[in-house]
Amino acid sequence: MSDLNQLYSEIIMEHYENSPNRRELENPTIKERGHNPLCGDDITLELKMNGDVIEDASFVGHGCAISQASTSMMCDLIKGKNKKEALKLVEKFIDMIHKKDVDLDELGDAQVLQGVSDFPARVKCALLAWKTLEKII
């Protein structure tokens, strides 16, 4: 495994195993379940809004390392963003997964999931949280 692939694997596993975003929010403003019945990935995304701004984001659920890490990374990215900014991040992430040319720097740790696009069975895993966020915003 190349050093870069190993680093990417470590980042994914860190988000999967030790995410500070895997928790229930006290009094979330918005709560939405995302579920992939084909593979069993299941999350509940919780947002605490302050007007148009996502003050806090968290999730509970279970699934593969890709779905859980992707959800954790997304939560990190959207905290402090307004709805419009969060939707732009969703669009960029989806474009990245579909191999479109995007500025990866804005996606933070989530850019390590770019390689998922080479594994069609894993694309839905990576997109689950992002599509759930898109639905509730």
Backbone as ProteinMPNN parsed JSONL, in Angstrom:
{"seq_chain_A": "MSDLNQLYSEIIMEHYENSPNRRELENPTIKERGHNPLCGDDITLELKMNGDVIEDASFVGHGCAISQASTSMMCDLIKGKNKKEALKLVEKFIDMIHKKDVDLDELGDAQVLQGVSDFPARVKCALLAWKTLEKII", "coords_chain_A": {"N_chain_A": [[0.849, -1.175, 0.0], [0.592, 2.204, -0.848], [2.159, 5.106, 0.665], [0.421, 7.296, 0.678], [-2.119, 6.108, 0.285], [-2.194, 4.633, 2.635], [-2.239, 6.688, 4.535], [-4.713, 7.853, 3.877], [-6.39, 5.697, 4.513], [-5.951, 5.6, 7.266], [-7.034, 8.053, 8.104], [-9.733, 7.688, 7.43], [-10.358, 5.494, 9.106], [-9.898, 6.648, 11.601], [-11.952, 8.574, 11.76], [-14.075, 6.813, 11.643], [-13.805, 5.141, 13.915], [-13.388, 6.856, 16.107], [-15.03, 9.157, 16.192], [-15.908, 12.376, 17.255], [-18.312, 13.358, 16.587], [-20.195, 11.426, 16.654], [-22.821, 11.124, 18.336], [-25.713, 11.944, 20.297], [-27.516, 14.935, 19.885], [-28.496, 17.405, 22.229], [-31.71, 18.443, 22.239], [-32.077, 18.764, 19.254], [-32.577, 20.803, 16.337], [-33.281, 19.874, 13.872], [-33.813, 16.622, 12.659], [-32.995, 13.733, 10.925], [-33.39, 10.626, 9.302], [-31.192, 8.579, 7.492], [-30.943, 5.925, 5.265], [-29.699, 2.957, 3.868], [-31.041, 0.373, 2.464], [-29.964, -1.727, 1.014], [-27.357, -2.289, 1.847], [-27.391, -1.924, 4.548], [-26.446, 0.309, 5.89], [-27.139, 2.865, 8.176], [-28.133, 5.884, 9.412], [-28.822, 8.565, 11.681], [-29.085, 11.84, 11.27], [-28.431, 14.774, 13.024], [-29.136, 18.154, 13.562], [-28.371, 21.285, 14.992], [-29.733, 24.299, 14.739], [-29.164, 27.809, 14.344], [-30.959, 30.177, 13.51], [-30.212, 30.553, 10.234], [-27.875, 29.229, 10.342], [-25.808, 26.402, 10.846], [-25.289, 25.341, 13.857], [-24.432, 23.151, 15.329], [-23.652, 19.728, 14.622], [-24.389, 16.297, 14.444], [-24.397, 12.664, 14.628], [-26.002, 9.476, 14.855], [-25.909, 5.932, 14.631], [-25.249, 3.092, 12.487], [-23.04, 1.215, 10.388], [-20.944, 0.67, 7.512], [-17.372, 1.4, 7.457], [-16.872, 3.408, 5.56], [-19.361, 4.791, 5.216], [-19.84, 5.733, 7.827], [-17.51, 7.206, 8.438], [-17.615, 9.127, 6.404], [-19.925, 10.503, 7.168], [-19.104, 11.574, 9.634], [-16.992, 13.242, 8.781], [-18.425, 15.035, 7.181], [-20.056, 16.258, 9.122], [-18.092, 17.653, 10.585], [-17.332, 19.519, 8.635], [-19.644, 21.094, 8.116], [-20.379, 22.497, 10.383], [-21.004, 25.651, 11.704], [-21.505, 26.72, 9.249], [-23.748, 28.366, 6.958], [-26.982, 27.483, 5.574], [-26.861, 27.682, 2.769], [-24.093, 27.623, 2.241], [-23.514, 25.078, 3.25], [-24.985, 23.475, 1.485], [-23.549, 23.955, -0.848], [-21.185, 22.637, -0.233], [-22.168, 20.024, -0.122], [-22.859, 19.694, -2.815], [-20.295, 19.904, -3.989], [-19.032, 17.659, -2.855], [-20.583, 15.534, -3.847], [-20.113, 15.936, -6.591], [-17.349, 15.408, -6.602], [-17.334, 12.672, -5.931], [-18.547, 11.709, -8.189], [-16.569, 12.014, -9.995], [-16.089, 14.554, -11.069], [-14.427, 17.647, -11.779], [-13.338, 19.355, -9.042], [-12.619, 21.782, -6.431], [-10.752, 20.438, -4.12], [-9.75, 21.197, -1.653], [-11.617, 22.582, -0.108], [-13.123, 20.566, 0.932], [-11.886, 19.39, 3.062], [-11.004, 16.752, 5.278], [-12.734, 15.042, 3.991], [-12.013, 14.812, 1.363], [-10.412, 12.592, 1.119], [-12.033, 10.548, 0.486], [-12.334, 10.455, -2.183], [-11.398, 8.383, -3.823], [-13.347, 6.456, -3.573], [-15.07, 6.576, -5.641], [-14.146, 4.828, -7.523], [-15.164, 2.433, -6.836], [-18.049, 1.26, -7.368], [-20.018, -0.008, -5.739], [-19.61, 1.132, -3.295], [-20.179, 3.802, -3.467], [-22.78, 4.712, -2.746], [-22.588, 4.377, -0.017], [-20.721, 6.327, 0.757], [-22.122, 8.59, 0.015], [-24.433, 8.696, 1.576], [-24.837, 10.283, 4.027], [-24.505, 12.853, 3.011], [-26.522, 13.085, 1.102], [-28.662, 12.847, 2.826], [-28.382, 15.168, 4.36], [-28.746, 17.052, 2.317], [-31.41, 16.579, 1.762], [-32.739, 17.461, 4.122], [-32.087, 20.118, 4.301]], "CA_chain_A": [[0.0, 0.0, 0.0], [1.399, 3.415, -0.895], [2.067, 5.937, 1.866], [-0.774, 8.12, 0.57], [-3.273, 5.245, 0.555], [-2.175, 4.291, 4.054], [-2.692, 7.88, 5.235], [-6.153, 7.95, 3.638], [-7.022, 4.643, 5.312], [-5.869, 6.001, 8.673], [-7.996, 9.139, 8.318], [-11.063, 7.075, 7.398], [-10.542, 4.677, 10.313], [-9.978, 7.554, 12.754], [-13.319, 9.111, 11.782], [-14.989, 5.698, 11.883], [-13.678, 4.584, 15.258], [-13.267, 7.839, 17.195], [-15.668, 10.419, 15.816], [-16.59, 13.15, 18.296], [-19.63, 13.716, 16.057], [-21.108, 10.297, 16.87], [-23.484, 11.393, 19.611], [-27.009, 12.589, 20.152], [-27.572, 16.328, 20.305], [-29.58, 17.762, 23.136], [-32.694, 19.303, 21.571], [-31.744, 19.144, 17.873], [-33.591, 21.54, 15.592], [-33.648, 19.009, 12.747], [-33.345, 15.244, 12.809], [-33.428, 12.989, 9.732], [-32.774, 9.311, 9.129], [-30.721, 8.151, 6.182], [-30.842, 4.474, 5.333], [-29.464, 2.237, 2.628], [-31.501, -0.984, 2.761], [-29.177, -2.732, 0.304], [-26.16, -2.692, 2.594], [-27.639, -1.822, 5.976], [-26.002, 1.572, 6.487], [-28.284, 3.54, 8.784], [-27.718, 6.997, 10.257], [-29.744, 9.65, 11.979], [-28.346, 13.099, 11.277], [-29.065, 15.756, 13.889], [-28.589, 19.5, 13.421], [-28.857, 22.361, 15.857], [-29.689, 25.502, 13.919], [-29.333, 29.138, 14.931], [-31.401, 30.876, 12.305], [-29.806, 29.877, 9.005], [-26.531, 28.683, 10.567], [-25.696, 25.1, 11.506], [-24.5, 25.558, 15.055], [-23.815, 21.876, 15.698], [-24.096, 18.59, 13.813], [-23.957, 15.013, 14.968], [-25.116, 11.523, 14.068], [-25.975, 8.165, 15.504], [-26.229, 4.902, 13.658], [-24.264, 2.042, 12.243], [-22.779, 0.933, 8.989], [-19.546, 0.41, 7.152], [-16.416, 2.463, 7.775], [-17.015, 4.505, 4.592], [-20.555, 5.6, 5.511], [-19.703, 6.376, 9.123], [-16.45, 8.208, 8.33], [-18.123, 10.197, 5.554], [-20.862, 11.273, 7.99], [-18.303, 12.314, 10.597], [-16.285, 14.297, 8.051], [-19.415, 16.025, 6.776], [-20.431, 17.022, 10.316], [-16.995, 18.594, 10.839], [-17.327, 20.57, 7.614], [-20.82, 21.968, 8.05], [-20.557, 23.289, 11.608], [-20.708, 27.067, 11.513], [-21.882, 27.133, 7.891], [-25.173, 28.585, 6.743], [-27.566, 26.452, 4.718], [-26.362, 27.826, 1.392], [-22.706, 27.137, 2.232], [-23.559, 23.627, 3.452], [-25.443, 22.861, 0.226], [-22.426, 24.016, -1.804], [-20.28, 21.542, 0.133], [-22.829, 18.801, -0.573], [-22.703, 19.645, -4.269], [-18.885, 19.618, -4.291], [-18.733, 16.286, -2.487], [-21.244, 14.669, -4.832], [-19.353, 16.082, -7.835], [-16.078, 14.697, -6.436], [-17.607, 11.237, -5.997], [-18.881, 11.412, -9.585], [-15.34, 12.273, -10.758], [-16.053, 15.877, -11.696], [-13.31, 18.464, -11.316], [-13.719, 20.28, -7.978], [-11.571, 22.222, -5.519], [-10.811, 19.48, -3.015], [-9.339, 21.798, -0.384], [-12.798, 22.969, 0.664], [-13.753, 19.373, 1.492], [-11.147, 18.924, 4.232], [-10.724, 15.314, 5.332], [-13.644, 14.306, 3.104], [-11.391, 14.583, 0.062], [-9.788, 11.262, 1.084], [-13.027, 9.611, -0.03], [-12.382, 10.591, -3.64], [-11.15, 7.079, -4.43], [-14.55, 5.627, -3.484], [-15.728, 6.598, -6.96], [-13.661, 3.672, -8.294], [-15.843, 1.251, -6.31], [-19.475, 1.612, -7.473], [-20.819, -0.531, -4.625], [-19.34, 1.953, -2.108], [-20.579, 5.187, -3.709], [-23.95, 5.023, -1.913], [-22.117, 4.452, 1.371], [-20.089, 7.631, 0.937], [-23.089, 9.659, -0.233], [-25.611, 8.606, 2.438], [-24.991, 11.448, 4.907], [-24.595, 14.064, 2.195], [-27.874, 13.098, 0.531], [-29.561, 13.09, 3.952], [-28.267, 16.601, 4.636], [-29.378, 17.754, 1.197], [-32.858, 16.4, 1.921], [-33.307, 18.232, 5.224], [-31.849, 21.554, 4.103]], "C_chain_A": [[0.895, 1.239, 0.0], [1.204, 4.215, 0.393], [0.799, 6.782, 1.856], [-2.032, 7.303, 0.854], [-3.355, 4.862, 2.025], [-2.673, 5.469, 4.888], [-4.204, 8.031, 5.092], [-6.907, 6.92, 4.475], [-7.033, 5.007, 6.79], [-6.877, 7.091, 8.99], [-9.414, 8.573, 8.358], [-11.314, 6.29, 8.682], [-10.636, 5.55, 11.571], [-11.386, 8.134, 12.872], [-14.33, 8.012, 12.111], [-14.984, 5.262, 13.355], [-13.78, 5.61, 16.381], [-13.946, 9.172, 16.902], [-16.309, 11.126, 17.009], [-18.0, 13.569, 17.853], [-20.642, 12.593, 16.232], [-21.681, 10.443, 18.282], [-24.855, 11.974, 19.313], [-26.891, 14.027, 20.625], [-28.707, 16.507, 21.309], [-30.469, 18.768, 22.41], [-32.282, 19.717, 20.158], [-32.916, 19.879, 17.221], [-34.162, 20.659, 14.487], [-33.038, 17.634, 12.985], [-33.874, 14.466, 11.602], [-32.661, 11.674, 9.632], [-32.369, 9.124, 7.678], [-30.459, 6.663, 6.249], [-30.598, 3.91, 3.943], [-29.836, 0.781, 2.884], [-30.693, -2.082, 2.065], [-27.98, -3.214, 1.114], [-26.332, -2.596, 4.101], [-27.118, -0.568, 6.637], [-27.229, 2.332, 6.968], [-27.77, 4.633, 9.712], [-28.926, 7.861, 10.592], [-28.882, 10.891, 12.158], [-29.122, 14.099, 12.12], [-28.353, 17.095, 13.735], [-29.195, 20.411, 14.468], [-28.637, 23.65, 15.067], [-29.817, 26.749, 14.787], [-29.678, 30.034, 13.758], [-31.058, 30.024, 11.103], [-28.465, 29.133, 9.163], [-26.596, 27.349, 11.313], [-24.73, 25.265, 12.673], [-23.754, 24.293, 15.479], [-24.416, 20.779, 14.823], [-23.549, 17.318, 14.433], [-24.75, 13.904, 14.292], [-25.04, 10.341, 15.017], [-26.317, 7.159, 14.424], [-25.124, 3.888, 13.524], [-24.127, 1.838, 10.733], [-21.303, 0.707, 8.758], [-18.667, 1.617, 7.483], [-16.586, 3.656, 6.839], [-18.21, 5.383, 4.958], [-20.394, 6.372, 6.821], [-18.621, 7.468, 9.098], [-16.917, 9.399, 7.488], [-19.078, 11.099, 6.338], [-20.107, 12.137, 8.986], [-17.591, 13.5, 9.939], [-17.242, 15.414, 7.649], [-19.822, 16.887, 7.97], [-19.354, 18.054, 10.653], [-17.072, 19.792, 9.9], [-18.477, 21.555, 7.721], [-21.043, 22.807, 9.303], [-20.113, 24.725, 11.355], [-21.075, 27.605, 10.138], [-23.376, 27.447, 7.848], [-25.674, 27.537, 5.753], [-27.008, 26.496, 3.301], [-24.935, 27.292, 1.278], [-22.665, 25.614, 2.382], [-23.996, 22.918, 2.175], [-24.36, 22.907, -0.846], [-21.415, 22.915, -1.512], [-20.856, 20.2, -0.29], [-22.627, 18.627, -2.068], [-21.267, 19.29, -4.66], [-18.534, 18.162, -3.988], [-19.341, 15.319, -3.501], [-20.51, 14.737, -6.169], [-18.023, 15.324, -7.755], [-16.289, 13.19, -6.581], [-17.948, 10.811, -7.424], [-17.766, 11.827, -10.551], [-15.364, 13.566, -11.553], [-14.922, 16.666, -11.064], [-13.803, 19.478, -10.283], [-12.495, 20.668, -7.16], [-11.665, 21.364, -4.262], [-10.485, 20.097, -1.661], [-10.525, 22.152, 0.502], [-13.453, 21.774, 1.358], [-12.994, 18.789, 2.677], [-10.836, 17.439, 4.158], [-11.565, 14.518, 4.347], [-13.036, 14.046, 1.732], [-10.709, 13.216, -0.025], [-10.757, 10.211, 0.556], [-13.15, 9.661, -1.55], [-12.237, 9.241, -4.338], [-12.345, 6.137, -4.388], [-15.242, 5.54, -4.844], [-15.277, 5.437, -7.847], [-14.335, 2.362, -7.87], [-17.349, 1.519, -6.266], [-20.337, 1.121, -6.307], [-20.666, 0.322, -3.365], [-19.814, 3.399, -2.253], [-21.768, 5.573, -2.822], [-23.572, 5.145, -0.439], [-21.552, 5.849, 1.657], [-21.098, 8.767, 0.842], [-24.237, 9.716, 0.774], [-25.825, 9.864, 3.291], [-25.226, 12.726, 4.107], [-25.982, 14.205, 1.568], [-28.915, 13.357, 1.63], [-29.552, 14.573, 4.307], [-28.975, 17.417, 3.559], [-30.906, 17.714, 1.333], [-33.431, 17.317, 3.005], [-33.042, 19.738, 5.118], [-32.724, 22.013, 2.963]], "O_chain_A": [[1.854, 1.309, 0.769], [0.224, 4.031, 1.114], [0.168, 6.968, 2.896], [-2.915, 7.757, 1.582], [-4.443, 4.775, 2.594], [-3.437, 5.283, 5.835], [-4.897, 8.304, 6.072], [-7.936, 7.231, 5.075], [-8.014, 4.75, 7.488], [-7.513, 7.055, 10.044], [-10.205, 8.941, 9.226], [-12.382, 6.415, 9.281], [-11.374, 5.221, 12.5], [-11.949, 8.178, 13.966], [-15.329, 8.266, 12.786], [-16.039, 5.044, 13.951], [-14.21, 5.278, 17.485], [-13.46, 10.216, 17.337], [-17.152, 10.549, 17.697], [-18.782, 14.075, 18.658], [-21.831, 12.792, 15.983], [-21.117, 9.963, 19.265], [-25.118, 12.439, 18.204], [-26.248, 14.308, 21.636], [-29.738, 15.839, 21.234], [-30.002, 19.835, 22.013], [-32.151, 20.911, 19.888], [-34.082, 19.612, 17.514], [-35.359, 20.691, 14.202], [-31.905, 17.506, 13.448], [-35.064, 14.531, 11.293], [-31.451, 11.62, 9.847], [-33.112, 9.468, 6.758], [-29.821, 6.185, 7.187], [-31.216, 4.337, 2.968], [-29.044, 0.03, 3.454], [-30.735, -3.239, 2.482], [-27.628, -4.393, 1.077], [-25.514, -3.126, 4.854], [-27.321, -0.384, 7.837], [-28.23, 2.43, 6.259], [-27.06, 4.355, 10.679], [-29.919, 7.876, 9.866], [-28.063, 10.976, 13.073], [-30.332, 14.253, 11.951], [-27.124, 17.165, 13.773], [-30.38, 20.317, 14.787], [-27.505, 24.033, 14.771], [-30.486, 26.744, 15.821], [-28.795, 30.581, 13.097], [-31.552, 28.905, 10.964], [-27.99, 28.491, 8.227], [-27.341, 27.195, 12.28], [-23.514, 25.32, 12.491], [-22.608, 24.349, 15.926], [-25.546, 20.895, 14.348], [-22.405, 17.266, 14.885], [-25.652, 14.161, 13.495], [-24.143, 10.231, 15.854], [-26.943, 7.499, 13.42], [-24.196, 3.831, 14.33], [-24.98, 2.236, 9.94], [-20.52, 0.57, 9.698], [-19.165, 2.71, 7.752], [-16.458, 4.801, 7.274], [-18.077, 6.606, 5.005], [-20.774, 7.54, 6.904], [-18.808, 8.536, 9.681], [-16.641, 10.548, 7.83], [-19.043, 12.32, 6.187], [-20.436, 13.31, 9.163], [-17.589, 14.612, 10.468], [-16.912, 16.595, 7.762], [-19.921, 18.108, 7.848], [-19.67, 19.201, 10.971], [-16.9, 20.936, 10.321], [-18.298, 22.74, 7.442], [-21.836, 23.748, 9.272], [-19.013, 24.983, 10.866], [-20.969, 28.806, 9.888], [-24.166, 26.874, 8.599], [-24.885, 26.796, 5.167], [-26.719, 25.456, 2.71], [-24.609, 26.587, 0.323], [-21.874, 24.942, 1.72], [-23.441, 21.879, 1.819], [-24.264, 21.994, -1.667], [-20.851, 22.325, -2.434], [-20.124, 19.331, -0.764], [-22.268, 17.545, -2.534], [-21.047, 18.475, -5.556], [-17.831, 17.51, -4.761], [-18.674, 14.389, -3.956], [-20.304, 13.708, -6.812], [-17.617, 14.676, -8.72], [-15.523, 12.512, -7.266], [-17.669, 9.679, -7.82], [-17.985, 11.972, -11.754], [-14.727, 13.661, -12.602], [-14.509, 16.381, -9.939], [-14.596, 20.361, -10.61], [-11.471, 19.984, -7.184], [-12.562, 21.552, -3.439], [-10.903, 19.574, -0.628], [-10.447, 22.035, 1.725], [-14.253, 21.955, 2.276], [-13.425, 17.783, 3.242], [-10.451, 16.927, 3.107], [-11.16, 13.44, 3.912], [-13.49, 13.157, 1.011], [-10.454, 12.728, -1.125], [-10.344, 9.103, 0.216], [-13.991, 8.972, -2.128], [-12.896, 8.994, -5.348], [-12.36, 5.126, -5.091], [-15.912, 4.555, -5.152], [-15.955, 5.1, -8.818], [-14.104, 1.314, -8.473], [-17.869, 1.958, -5.239], [-21.299, 1.792, -5.936], [-21.5, 0.246, -2.464], [-19.847, 4.14, -1.271], [-21.763, 6.643, -2.213], [-24.171, 5.928, 0.297], [-21.872, 6.464, 2.674], [-20.949, 9.79, 1.51], [-24.954, 10.716, 0.813], [-26.912, 10.442, 3.262], [-26.042, 13.568, 4.482], [-26.543, 15.299, 1.511], [-29.929, 14.011, 1.386], [-30.609, 15.164, 4.53], [-29.71, 18.357, 3.861], [-31.594, 18.695, 1.053], [-34.504, 17.891, 2.818], [-33.707, 20.535, 5.779], [-32.703, 23.191, 2.604]]}, "name": "protein", "num_of_chains": 1, "seq": "MSDLNQLYSEIIMEHYENSPNRRELENPTIKERGHNPLCGDDITLELKMNGDVIEDASFVGHGCAISQASTSMMCDLIKGKNKKEALKLVEKFIDMIHKKDVDLDELGDAQVLQGVSDFPARVKCALLAWKTLEKII"}
